[in-house]
Amino acid sequence: MDFIPVSTPSLTSEDADAVAQAIRDGWISAEGPQVKDFEAKFSQAVGVEHGIAVANGTAALDIAFEALGIGKGDEVILPSFTIISCLSHVLRSGATPVFVDALESTWNLDPQQVKDSISPKTKAIVVVHIYGLPADIDEIHVLANEHGIPVIEDSAEAHGQHLDGKPLGSWGTVSTFSFYSNKLVTTGEGGMILTNDETVAEKCRTLRNLSFNPERRFVHDSLGWNYRLTAMQAALGLSQLARIDSLLEHKRSIGRHYQELFSELDGVALPLASHRGSENVYWVFGLVLEAGFHHDARDIMAMLHERGIGTRPFFFPLHQQPVLAGYGFGQQRSLPVAEWLGRQGFYLPNGADSTPAEREYVAAQVREVLQK
Ligand SMILES: *Cc1c(COP(=O)(O)O)cnc(C)c1O
Protein backbone atom coordinates (compact mmCIF):
# COMPACT_ATOMS: atom_id res chain seq x y z
CA MET A 1 0.00 0.00 0.00
CA ASP A 2 1.28 3.50 -0.87
CA PHE A 3 1.80 6.07 1.85
CA ILE A 4 -1.63 7.22 3.04
CA PRO A 5 -1.79 11.02 3.24
CA VAL A 6 -3.70 12.57 6.10
CA SER A 7 -5.78 14.69 3.76
CA THR A 8 -6.67 14.86 0.06
CA PRO A 9 -9.15 17.33 -1.42
CA SER A 10 -12.24 16.29 -3.37
CA LEU A 11 -11.67 17.58 -6.91
CA THR A 12 -13.76 16.51 -9.91
CA SER A 13 -13.55 17.19 -13.63
CA GLU A 14 -16.56 19.53 -13.12
CA ASP A 15 -14.38 21.53 -10.71
CA ALA A 16 -11.62 21.69 -13.31
CA ASP A 17 -14.10 22.72 -16.01
CA ALA A 18 -15.50 25.48 -13.81
CA VAL A 19 -12.04 26.98 -13.25
CA ALA A 20 -11.11 26.60 -16.92
CA GLN A 21 -14.37 28.28 -17.94
CA ALA A 22 -13.60 31.30 -15.77
CA ILE A 23 -10.26 31.60 -17.55
CA ARG A 24 -11.81 31.11 -20.99
CA ASP A 25 -14.30 33.85 -20.15
CA GLY A 26 -11.43 36.14 -19.21
CA TRP A 27 -12.35 36.38 -15.53
CA ILE A 28 -9.33 35.84 -13.30
CA SER A 29 -9.30 38.67 -10.74
CA ALA A 30 -11.80 39.52 -8.00
CA GLU A 31 -13.74 41.58 -10.54
CA GLY A 32 -15.29 38.45 -12.07
CA PRO A 33 -19.04 37.87 -11.58
CA GLN A 34 -18.23 34.45 -10.08
CA VAL A 35 -17.21 36.18 -6.83
CA LYS A 36 -20.57 37.88 -6.25
CA ASP A 37 -22.35 34.70 -7.33
CA PHE A 38 -20.35 32.63 -4.82
CA GLU A 39 -21.04 35.20 -2.08
CA ALA A 40 -24.76 35.11 -2.82
CA LYS A 41 -25.08 31.33 -3.01
CA PHE A 42 -22.91 30.63 0.02
CA SER A 43 -24.60 33.19 2.25
CA GLN A 44 -28.01 31.98 1.10
CA ALA A 45 -27.08 28.37 1.92
CA VAL A 46 -26.22 29.45 5.48
CA GLY A 47 -29.23 31.77 5.71
CA VAL A 48 -27.30 35.00 6.24
CA GLU A 49 -27.88 38.21 4.32
CA HIS A 50 -24.37 39.36 3.37
CA GLY A 51 -21.39 37.33 2.19
CA ILE A 52 -17.95 38.84 1.68
CA ALA A 53 -15.50 36.50 -0.06
CA VAL A 54 -11.87 36.89 1.01
CA ALA A 55 -8.44 35.41 0.38
CA ASN A 56 -8.49 32.90 3.27
CA GLY A 57 -10.03 32.11 6.64
CA THR A 58 -7.37 34.03 8.55
CA ALA A 59 -8.09 37.15 6.50
CA ALA A 60 -11.79 36.68 7.27
CA LEU A 61 -11.01 36.78 11.00
CA ASP A 62 -8.62 39.76 10.70
CA ILE A 63 -11.29 41.73 8.87
CA ALA A 64 -14.06 40.65 11.26
CA PHE A 65 -12.12 41.87 14.31
CA GLU A 66 -11.22 45.14 12.60
CA ALA A 67 -14.80 45.71 11.40
CA LEU A 68 -16.03 45.25 14.98
CA GLY A 69 -13.52 47.86 16.10
CA ILE A 70 -11.52 45.61 18.43
CA GLY A 71 -8.49 47.45 19.75
CA LYS A 72 -6.39 48.62 22.67
CA GLY A 73 -7.96 48.10 26.08
CA ASP A 74 -10.58 45.67 24.79
CA GLU A 75 -10.87 42.11 25.98
CA VAL A 76 -11.67 39.27 23.61
CA ILE A 77 -12.82 35.92 25.00
CA LEU A 78 -11.66 33.00 22.86
CA PRO A 79 -11.04 29.28 23.16
CA SER A 80 -7.46 28.17 23.76
CA PHE A 81 -7.97 25.05 21.67
CA THR A 82 -8.01 26.52 18.17
CA ILE A 83 -5.77 27.90 15.43
CA ILE A 84 -3.54 30.99 15.77
CA SER A 85 -5.77 32.84 13.26
CA CYS A 86 -8.28 33.42 16.08
CA LEU A 87 -5.60 35.20 18.13
CA SER A 88 -3.41 37.07 15.62
CA HIS A 89 -5.48 40.18 15.16
CA VAL A 90 -6.38 40.34 18.85
CA LEU A 91 -2.67 40.68 19.65
CA ARG A 92 -1.77 42.96 16.73
CA SER A 93 -4.61 45.34 17.57
CA GLY A 94 -3.43 45.71 21.16
CA ALA A 95 -6.47 43.96 22.65
CA THR A 96 -6.23 41.46 25.50
CA PRO A 97 -6.98 37.78 24.90
CA VAL A 98 -8.95 36.00 27.61
CA PHE A 99 -8.62 32.26 27.05
CA VAL A 100 -11.21 29.67 28.02
CA ASP A 101 -10.78 25.93 28.21
CA ALA A 102 -12.39 23.22 26.11
CA LEU A 103 -14.94 20.66 27.30
CA GLU A 104 -13.50 17.18 27.65
CA SER A 105 -16.40 15.66 25.71
CA THR A 106 -16.80 17.88 22.63
CA TRP A 107 -13.37 19.61 22.56
CA ASN A 108 -15.33 22.84 22.04
CA LEU A 109 -15.24 25.86 24.32
CA ASP A 110 -16.91 25.66 27.74
CA PRO A 111 -19.87 28.10 27.89
CA GLN A 112 -19.66 28.33 31.68
CA GLN A 113 -16.08 29.59 31.45
CA VAL A 114 -17.14 32.11 28.82
CA LYS A 115 -19.81 33.36 31.23
CA ASP A 116 -17.30 33.61 34.08
CA SER A 117 -14.84 35.53 31.87
CA ILE A 118 -17.17 38.36 30.85
CA SER A 119 -16.09 41.77 32.16
CA PRO A 120 -17.04 45.37 31.35
CA LYS A 121 -14.09 45.36 28.92
CA THR A 122 -15.28 42.35 26.89
CA LYS A 123 -15.74 43.54 23.30
CA ALA A 124 -16.09 40.20 21.49
CA ILE A 125 -16.51 36.48 22.07
CA VAL A 126 -14.98 34.05 19.57
CA VAL A 127 -16.71 30.70 19.15
CA VAL A 128 -15.08 27.96 17.06
CA HIS A 129 -16.81 24.74 16.01
CA ILE A 130 -13.93 22.32 16.36
CA TYR A 131 -13.36 19.46 13.91
CA GLY A 132 -16.95 19.42 12.63
CA LEU A 133 -18.88 19.19 15.89
CA PRO A 134 -21.07 22.18 16.87
CA ALA A 135 -20.05 24.24 19.89
CA ASP A 136 -22.84 25.25 22.31
CA ILE A 137 -23.23 28.51 20.46
CA ASP A 138 -26.89 28.89 21.47
CA GLU A 139 -25.80 29.42 25.08
CA ILE A 140 -23.12 31.90 24.04
CA HIS A 141 -25.65 33.63 21.81
CA VAL A 142 -28.03 34.22 24.74
CA LEU A 143 -25.20 35.30 27.02
CA ALA A 144 -23.74 37.70 24.45
CA ASN A 145 -27.15 39.25 23.75
CA GLU A 146 -27.71 39.85 27.47
CA HIS A 147 -24.45 41.77 27.62
CA GLY A 148 -24.58 43.35 24.15
CA ILE A 149 -21.32 41.71 23.11
CA PRO A 150 -20.75 40.70 19.46
CA VAL A 151 -19.93 37.07 18.68
CA ILE A 152 -17.45 36.02 16.00
CA GLU A 153 -18.41 32.52 14.90
CA ASP A 154 -15.49 30.74 13.27
CA SER A 155 -17.11 28.00 11.20
CA ALA A 156 -14.02 27.07 9.17
CA GLU A 157 -14.33 23.42 10.19
CA ALA A 158 -18.08 23.05 10.02
CA HIS A 159 -19.52 23.98 6.61
CA GLY A 160 -23.08 22.68 6.29
CA GLN A 161 -23.29 21.76 9.98
CA HIS A 162 -26.22 22.78 12.23
CA LEU A 163 -27.19 23.23 15.86
CA ASP A 164 -30.88 22.82 16.70
CA GLY A 165 -31.60 22.89 12.97
CA LYS A 166 -30.02 26.34 12.58
CA PRO A 167 -26.95 26.47 10.29
CA LEU A 168 -23.57 27.12 11.88
CA GLY A 169 -22.35 30.44 10.61
CA SER A 170 -25.78 31.99 11.13
CA TRP A 171 -25.52 32.35 14.93
CA GLY A 172 -22.74 34.91 15.24
CA THR A 173 -22.84 38.67 14.76
CA VAL A 174 -20.17 37.91 12.19
CA SER A 175 -19.14 34.45 11.07
CA THR A 176 -16.10 33.31 9.16
CA PHE A 177 -15.28 30.35 6.93
CA SER A 178 -12.14 28.99 5.31
CA PHE A 179 -11.94 27.22 1.96
CA TYR A 180 -8.36 26.00 2.32
CA SER A 181 -7.58 22.81 0.40
CA ASN A 182 -8.27 20.49 3.34
CA LYS A 183 -11.56 22.13 4.39
CA LEU A 184 -15.00 20.59 3.77
CA VAL A 185 -15.58 22.95 0.84
CA THR A 186 -12.47 24.28 -0.88
CA THR A 187 -11.32 26.96 -3.29
CA GLY A 188 -7.64 26.03 -2.79
CA GLU A 189 -7.11 29.11 -0.64
CA GLY A 190 -10.13 31.22 0.27
CA GLY A 191 -12.53 32.42 2.91
CA MET A 192 -15.87 34.10 3.56
CA ILE A 193 -17.34 36.51 6.08
CA LEU A 194 -21.10 36.36 6.74
CA THR A 195 -23.21 38.89 8.62
CA ASN A 196 -26.76 40.23 8.76
CA ASP A 197 -25.46 43.66 9.80
CA GLU A 198 -25.35 45.93 6.76
CA THR A 199 -22.89 48.38 8.36
CA VAL A 200 -20.48 45.62 9.35
CA ALA A 201 -20.78 44.06 5.88
CA GLU A 202 -19.89 47.35 4.22
CA LYS A 203 -16.88 47.79 6.51
CA CYS A 204 -15.72 44.28 5.65
CA ARG A 205 -16.02 44.94 1.91
CA THR A 206 -14.01 48.13 2.28
CA LEU A 207 -11.31 46.53 4.46
CA ARG A 208 -10.97 43.64 2.00
CA ASN A 209 -10.19 46.03 -0.83
CA LEU A 210 -7.50 48.39 0.54
CA SER A 211 -10.17 50.72 1.99
CA PHE A 212 -10.50 52.67 -1.23
CA ASN A 213 -12.62 55.78 -0.77
CA PRO A 214 -15.80 55.15 -2.81
CA GLU A 215 -15.80 58.78 -4.05
CA ARG A 216 -12.20 58.85 -5.18
CA ARG A 217 -10.13 55.75 -5.86
CA PHE A 218 -6.60 55.86 -4.35
CA VAL A 219 -7.82 58.02 -1.48
CA HIS A 220 -7.87 56.23 1.88
CA ASP A 221 -9.51 57.29 5.13
CA SER A 222 -8.46 54.04 6.80
CA LEU A 223 -6.07 51.17 6.15
CA GLY A 224 -7.39 47.93 4.72
CA TRP A 225 -5.79 44.92 3.10
CA ASN A 226 -5.82 43.31 -0.30
CA TYR A 227 -7.64 40.20 0.89
CA ARG A 228 -9.68 39.61 -2.28
CA LEU A 229 -10.74 36.20 -3.63
CA THR A 230 -10.22 35.59 -7.35
CA ALA A 231 -12.90 34.65 -9.88
CA MET A 232 -11.08 31.37 -10.55
CA GLN A 233 -11.30 30.45 -6.87
CA ALA A 234 -14.94 31.52 -6.69
CA ALA A 235 -15.71 29.35 -9.73
CA LEU A 236 -14.21 26.38 -7.90
CA GLY A 237 -16.20 27.28 -4.78
CA LEU A 238 -19.46 27.39 -6.75
CA SER A 239 -18.74 23.99 -8.24
CA GLN A 240 -17.97 22.55 -4.79
CA LEU A 241 -20.98 24.17 -3.19
CA ALA A 242 -23.23 22.51 -5.77
CA ARG A 243 -22.30 19.11 -4.31
CA ILE A 244 -21.86 20.04 -0.64
CA ASP A 245 -24.33 17.35 0.51
CA SER A 246 -22.27 14.56 -1.00
CA LEU A 247 -19.01 16.13 0.28
CA LEU A 248 -20.38 16.10 3.83
CA GLU A 249 -21.91 12.64 3.51
CA HIS A 250 -18.56 11.27 2.38
CA LYS A 251 -16.79 12.73 5.46
CA ARG A 252 -19.52 11.37 7.69
CA SER A 253 -19.28 7.89 6.18
CA ILE A 254 -15.51 7.89 6.80
CA GLY A 255 -16.11 9.01 10.39
CA ARG A 256 -18.75 6.34 11.01
CA HIS A 257 -16.42 3.69 9.65
CA TYR A 258 -13.58 4.75 11.97
CA GLN A 259 -16.01 4.81 14.92
CA GLU A 260 -16.88 1.19 14.14
CA LEU A 261 -13.26 0.18 13.69
CA PHE A 262 -12.26 1.83 16.98
CA SER A 263 -15.07 0.62 19.20
CA GLU A 264 -13.69 -0.74 22.45
CA LEU A 265 -10.34 0.97 22.14
CA ASP A 266 -8.78 1.37 25.60
CA GLY A 267 -6.90 4.43 26.72
CA VAL A 268 -7.99 6.64 23.86
CA ALA A 269 -10.75 9.26 23.51
CA LEU A 270 -12.60 9.40 20.18
CA PRO A 271 -14.60 12.26 18.68
CA LEU A 272 -18.26 12.31 19.70
CA ALA A 273 -20.44 10.75 17.00
CA SER A 274 -22.96 13.51 17.58
CA HIS A 275 -23.69 16.43 19.85
CA ARG A 276 -27.24 17.42 20.80
CA GLY A 277 -28.72 15.73 17.75
CA SER A 278 -26.19 16.99 15.19
CA GLU A 279 -24.10 14.22 13.71
CA ASN A 280 -20.39 15.02 13.63
CA VAL A 281 -19.28 15.96 10.13
CA TYR A 282 -15.72 14.80 11.00
CA TRP A 283 -13.73 17.52 9.28
CA VAL A 284 -10.90 15.50 10.79
CA PHE A 285 -11.01 12.25 12.74
CA GLY A 286 -8.97 12.70 15.92
CA LEU A 287 -7.73 10.36 18.60
CA VAL A 288 -6.62 11.60 22.02
CA LEU A 289 -4.49 9.41 24.27
CA GLU A 290 -5.61 9.45 27.86
CA ALA A 291 -3.42 11.40 30.26
CA GLY A 292 -0.74 9.07 31.59
CA PHE A 293 -0.86 6.79 28.55
CA HIS A 294 2.43 4.87 28.19
CA HIS A 295 3.25 6.71 24.94
CA ASP A 296 2.74 10.32 23.97
CA ALA A 297 1.08 11.30 20.71
CA ARG A 298 4.40 12.16 19.10
CA ASP A 299 5.72 8.58 19.50
CA ILE A 300 2.52 7.07 18.16
CA MET A 301 2.54 9.42 15.16
CA ALA A 302 6.17 8.50 14.40
CA MET A 303 5.37 4.78 14.55
CA LEU A 304 2.39 5.27 12.24
CA HIS A 305 4.55 7.24 9.82
CA GLU A 306 6.94 4.26 9.62
CA ARG A 307 3.96 2.14 8.67
CA GLY A 308 3.00 4.47 5.82
CA ILE A 309 0.27 6.41 7.60
CA GLY A 310 0.12 10.21 7.59
CA THR A 311 -1.13 11.97 10.74
CA ARG A 312 -1.26 15.53 12.09
CA PRO A 313 -1.01 16.73 15.66
CA PHE A 314 -3.94 18.65 17.18
CA PHE A 315 -3.79 22.42 17.71
CA PHE A 316 -1.25 23.61 20.26
CA PRO A 317 -3.09 25.53 23.01
CA LEU A 318 -3.12 29.27 22.35
CA HIS A 319 -2.63 30.21 26.01
CA GLN A 320 0.79 28.54 25.87
CA GLN A 321 1.96 30.03 22.56
CA PRO A 322 5.48 31.48 22.79
CA VAL A 323 4.35 34.55 20.81
CA LEU A 324 2.20 35.77 23.73
CA ALA A 325 5.22 36.89 25.75
CA GLY A 326 6.29 39.34 23.06
CA TYR A 327 2.92 41.06 23.34
CA GLY A 328 3.13 41.33 27.12
CA PHE A 329 0.96 38.33 27.92
CA GLY A 330 3.30 35.86 29.57
CA GLN A 331 2.25 33.14 31.94
CA GLN A 332 -1.46 32.30 31.66
CA ARG A 333 -3.49 30.17 34.06
CA SER A 334 -3.54 26.46 33.26
CA LEU A 335 -6.32 25.18 30.98
CA PRO A 336 -6.00 21.43 31.48
CA VAL A 337 -8.32 20.16 28.74
CA ALA A 338 -6.74 22.29 26.01
CA GLU A 339 -3.31 21.21 27.27
CA TRP A 340 -4.33 17.53 27.19
CA LEU A 341 -5.76 17.83 23.67
CA GLY A 342 -2.70 19.69 22.43
CA ARG A 343 -0.27 17.17 23.90
CA GLN A 344 -2.11 13.89 23.31
CA GLY A 345 -4.27 14.47 20.23
CA PHE A 346 -3.63 13.68 16.57
CA TYR A 347 -5.74 12.90 13.55
CA LEU A 348 -5.88 10.15 10.96
CA PRO A 349 -6.24 10.02 7.17
CA ASN A 350 -9.80 10.98 6.14
CA GLY A 351 -9.34 12.73 2.80
CA ALA A 352 -11.61 12.43 -0.20
CA ASP A 353 -9.55 9.54 -1.58
CA SER A 354 -9.65 7.52 1.66
CA THR A 355 -10.84 3.95 0.97
CA PRO A 356 -12.42 1.38 3.32
CA ALA A 357 -9.37 -0.88 2.86
CA GLU A 358 -7.02 1.95 3.84
CA ARG A 359 -9.06 2.70 6.95
CA GLU A 360 -9.02 -0.95 7.98
CA TYR A 361 -5.25 -0.93 7.58
CA VAL A 362 -4.97 2.34 9.55
CA ALA A 363 -7.14 1.00 12.37
CA ALA A 364 -5.21 -2.26 12.60
CA GLN A 365 -1.89 -0.39 12.72
CA VAL A 366 -3.20 2.06 15.34
CA ARG A 367 -4.30 -0.84 17.54
CA GLU A 368 -0.89 -2.45 17.17
CA VAL A 369 1.24 0.60 17.95
CA LEU A 370 -0.94 1.49 20.95
CA GLN A 371 -0.07 -1.90 22.48
CA LYS A 372 3.68 -1.46 22.04
C1 LIG B 1 -8.40 26.61 8.76
C2 LIG B 1 -8.89 27.46 9.86
C3 LIG B 1 -8.73 28.84 9.86
C4 LIG B 1 -7.83 29.55 8.90
O1 LIG B 1 -8.19 29.44 7.60
P1 LIG B 1 -7.07 29.69 6.44
O2 LIG B 1 -7.91 29.71 5.22
O3 LIG B 1 -6.13 28.54 6.50
O4 LIG B 1 -6.42 30.98 6.72
C5 LIG B 1 -9.32 29.58 10.85
N1 LIG B 1 -10.01 29.00 11.83
C6 LIG B 1 -10.16 27.67 11.91
C7 LIG B 1 -10.94 27.10 13.04
C8 LIG B 1 -9.59 26.84 10.94
O5 LIG B 1 -9.71 25.52 11.02
PDBQT file of the ligand as one rigid body, heavy atoms in Angstrom, charges set to zero:
ROOT
HETATM    1  C1  LIG A 401      -8.398  26.609   8.758  1.00  0.00    +0.000 C 
HETATM    2  C2  LIG A 401      -8.888  27.461   9.864  1.00  0.00    +0.000 A 
HETATM    3  C3  LIG A 401      -8.726  28.844   9.858  1.00  0.00    +0.000 A 
HETATM    4  C4  LIG A 401      -7.827  29.554   8.896  1.00  0.00    +0.000 C 
HETATM    5  O1  LIG A 401      -8.188  29.435   7.603  1.00  0.00    +0.000 OA
HETATM    6  P1  LIG A 401      -7.072  29.688   6.441  1.00  0.00    +0.000 P 
HETATM    7  O2  LIG A 401      -7.905  29.711   5.219  1.00  0.00    +0.000 OA
HETATM    8  O3  LIG A 401      -6.133  28.535   6.499  1.00  0.00    +0.000 OA
HETATM    9  O4  LIG A 401      -6.425  30.985   6.723  1.00  0.00    +0.000 OA
HETATM   10  C5  LIG A 401      -9.318  29.583  10.855  1.00  0.00    +0.000 A 
HETATM   11  N1  LIG A 401     -10.011  29.002  11.835  1.00  0.00    +0.000 NA
HETATM   12  C6  LIG A 401     -10.161  27.665  11.910  1.00  0.00    +0.000 A 
HETATM   13  C7  LIG A 401     -10.937  27.097  13.039  1.00  0.00    +0.000 C 
HETATM   14  C8  LIG A 401      -9.591  26.845  10.942  1.00  0.00    +0.000 A 
HETATM   15  O5  LIG A 401      -9.705  25.524  11.020  1.00  0.00    +0.000 OA
ENDROOT
TORSDOF 0
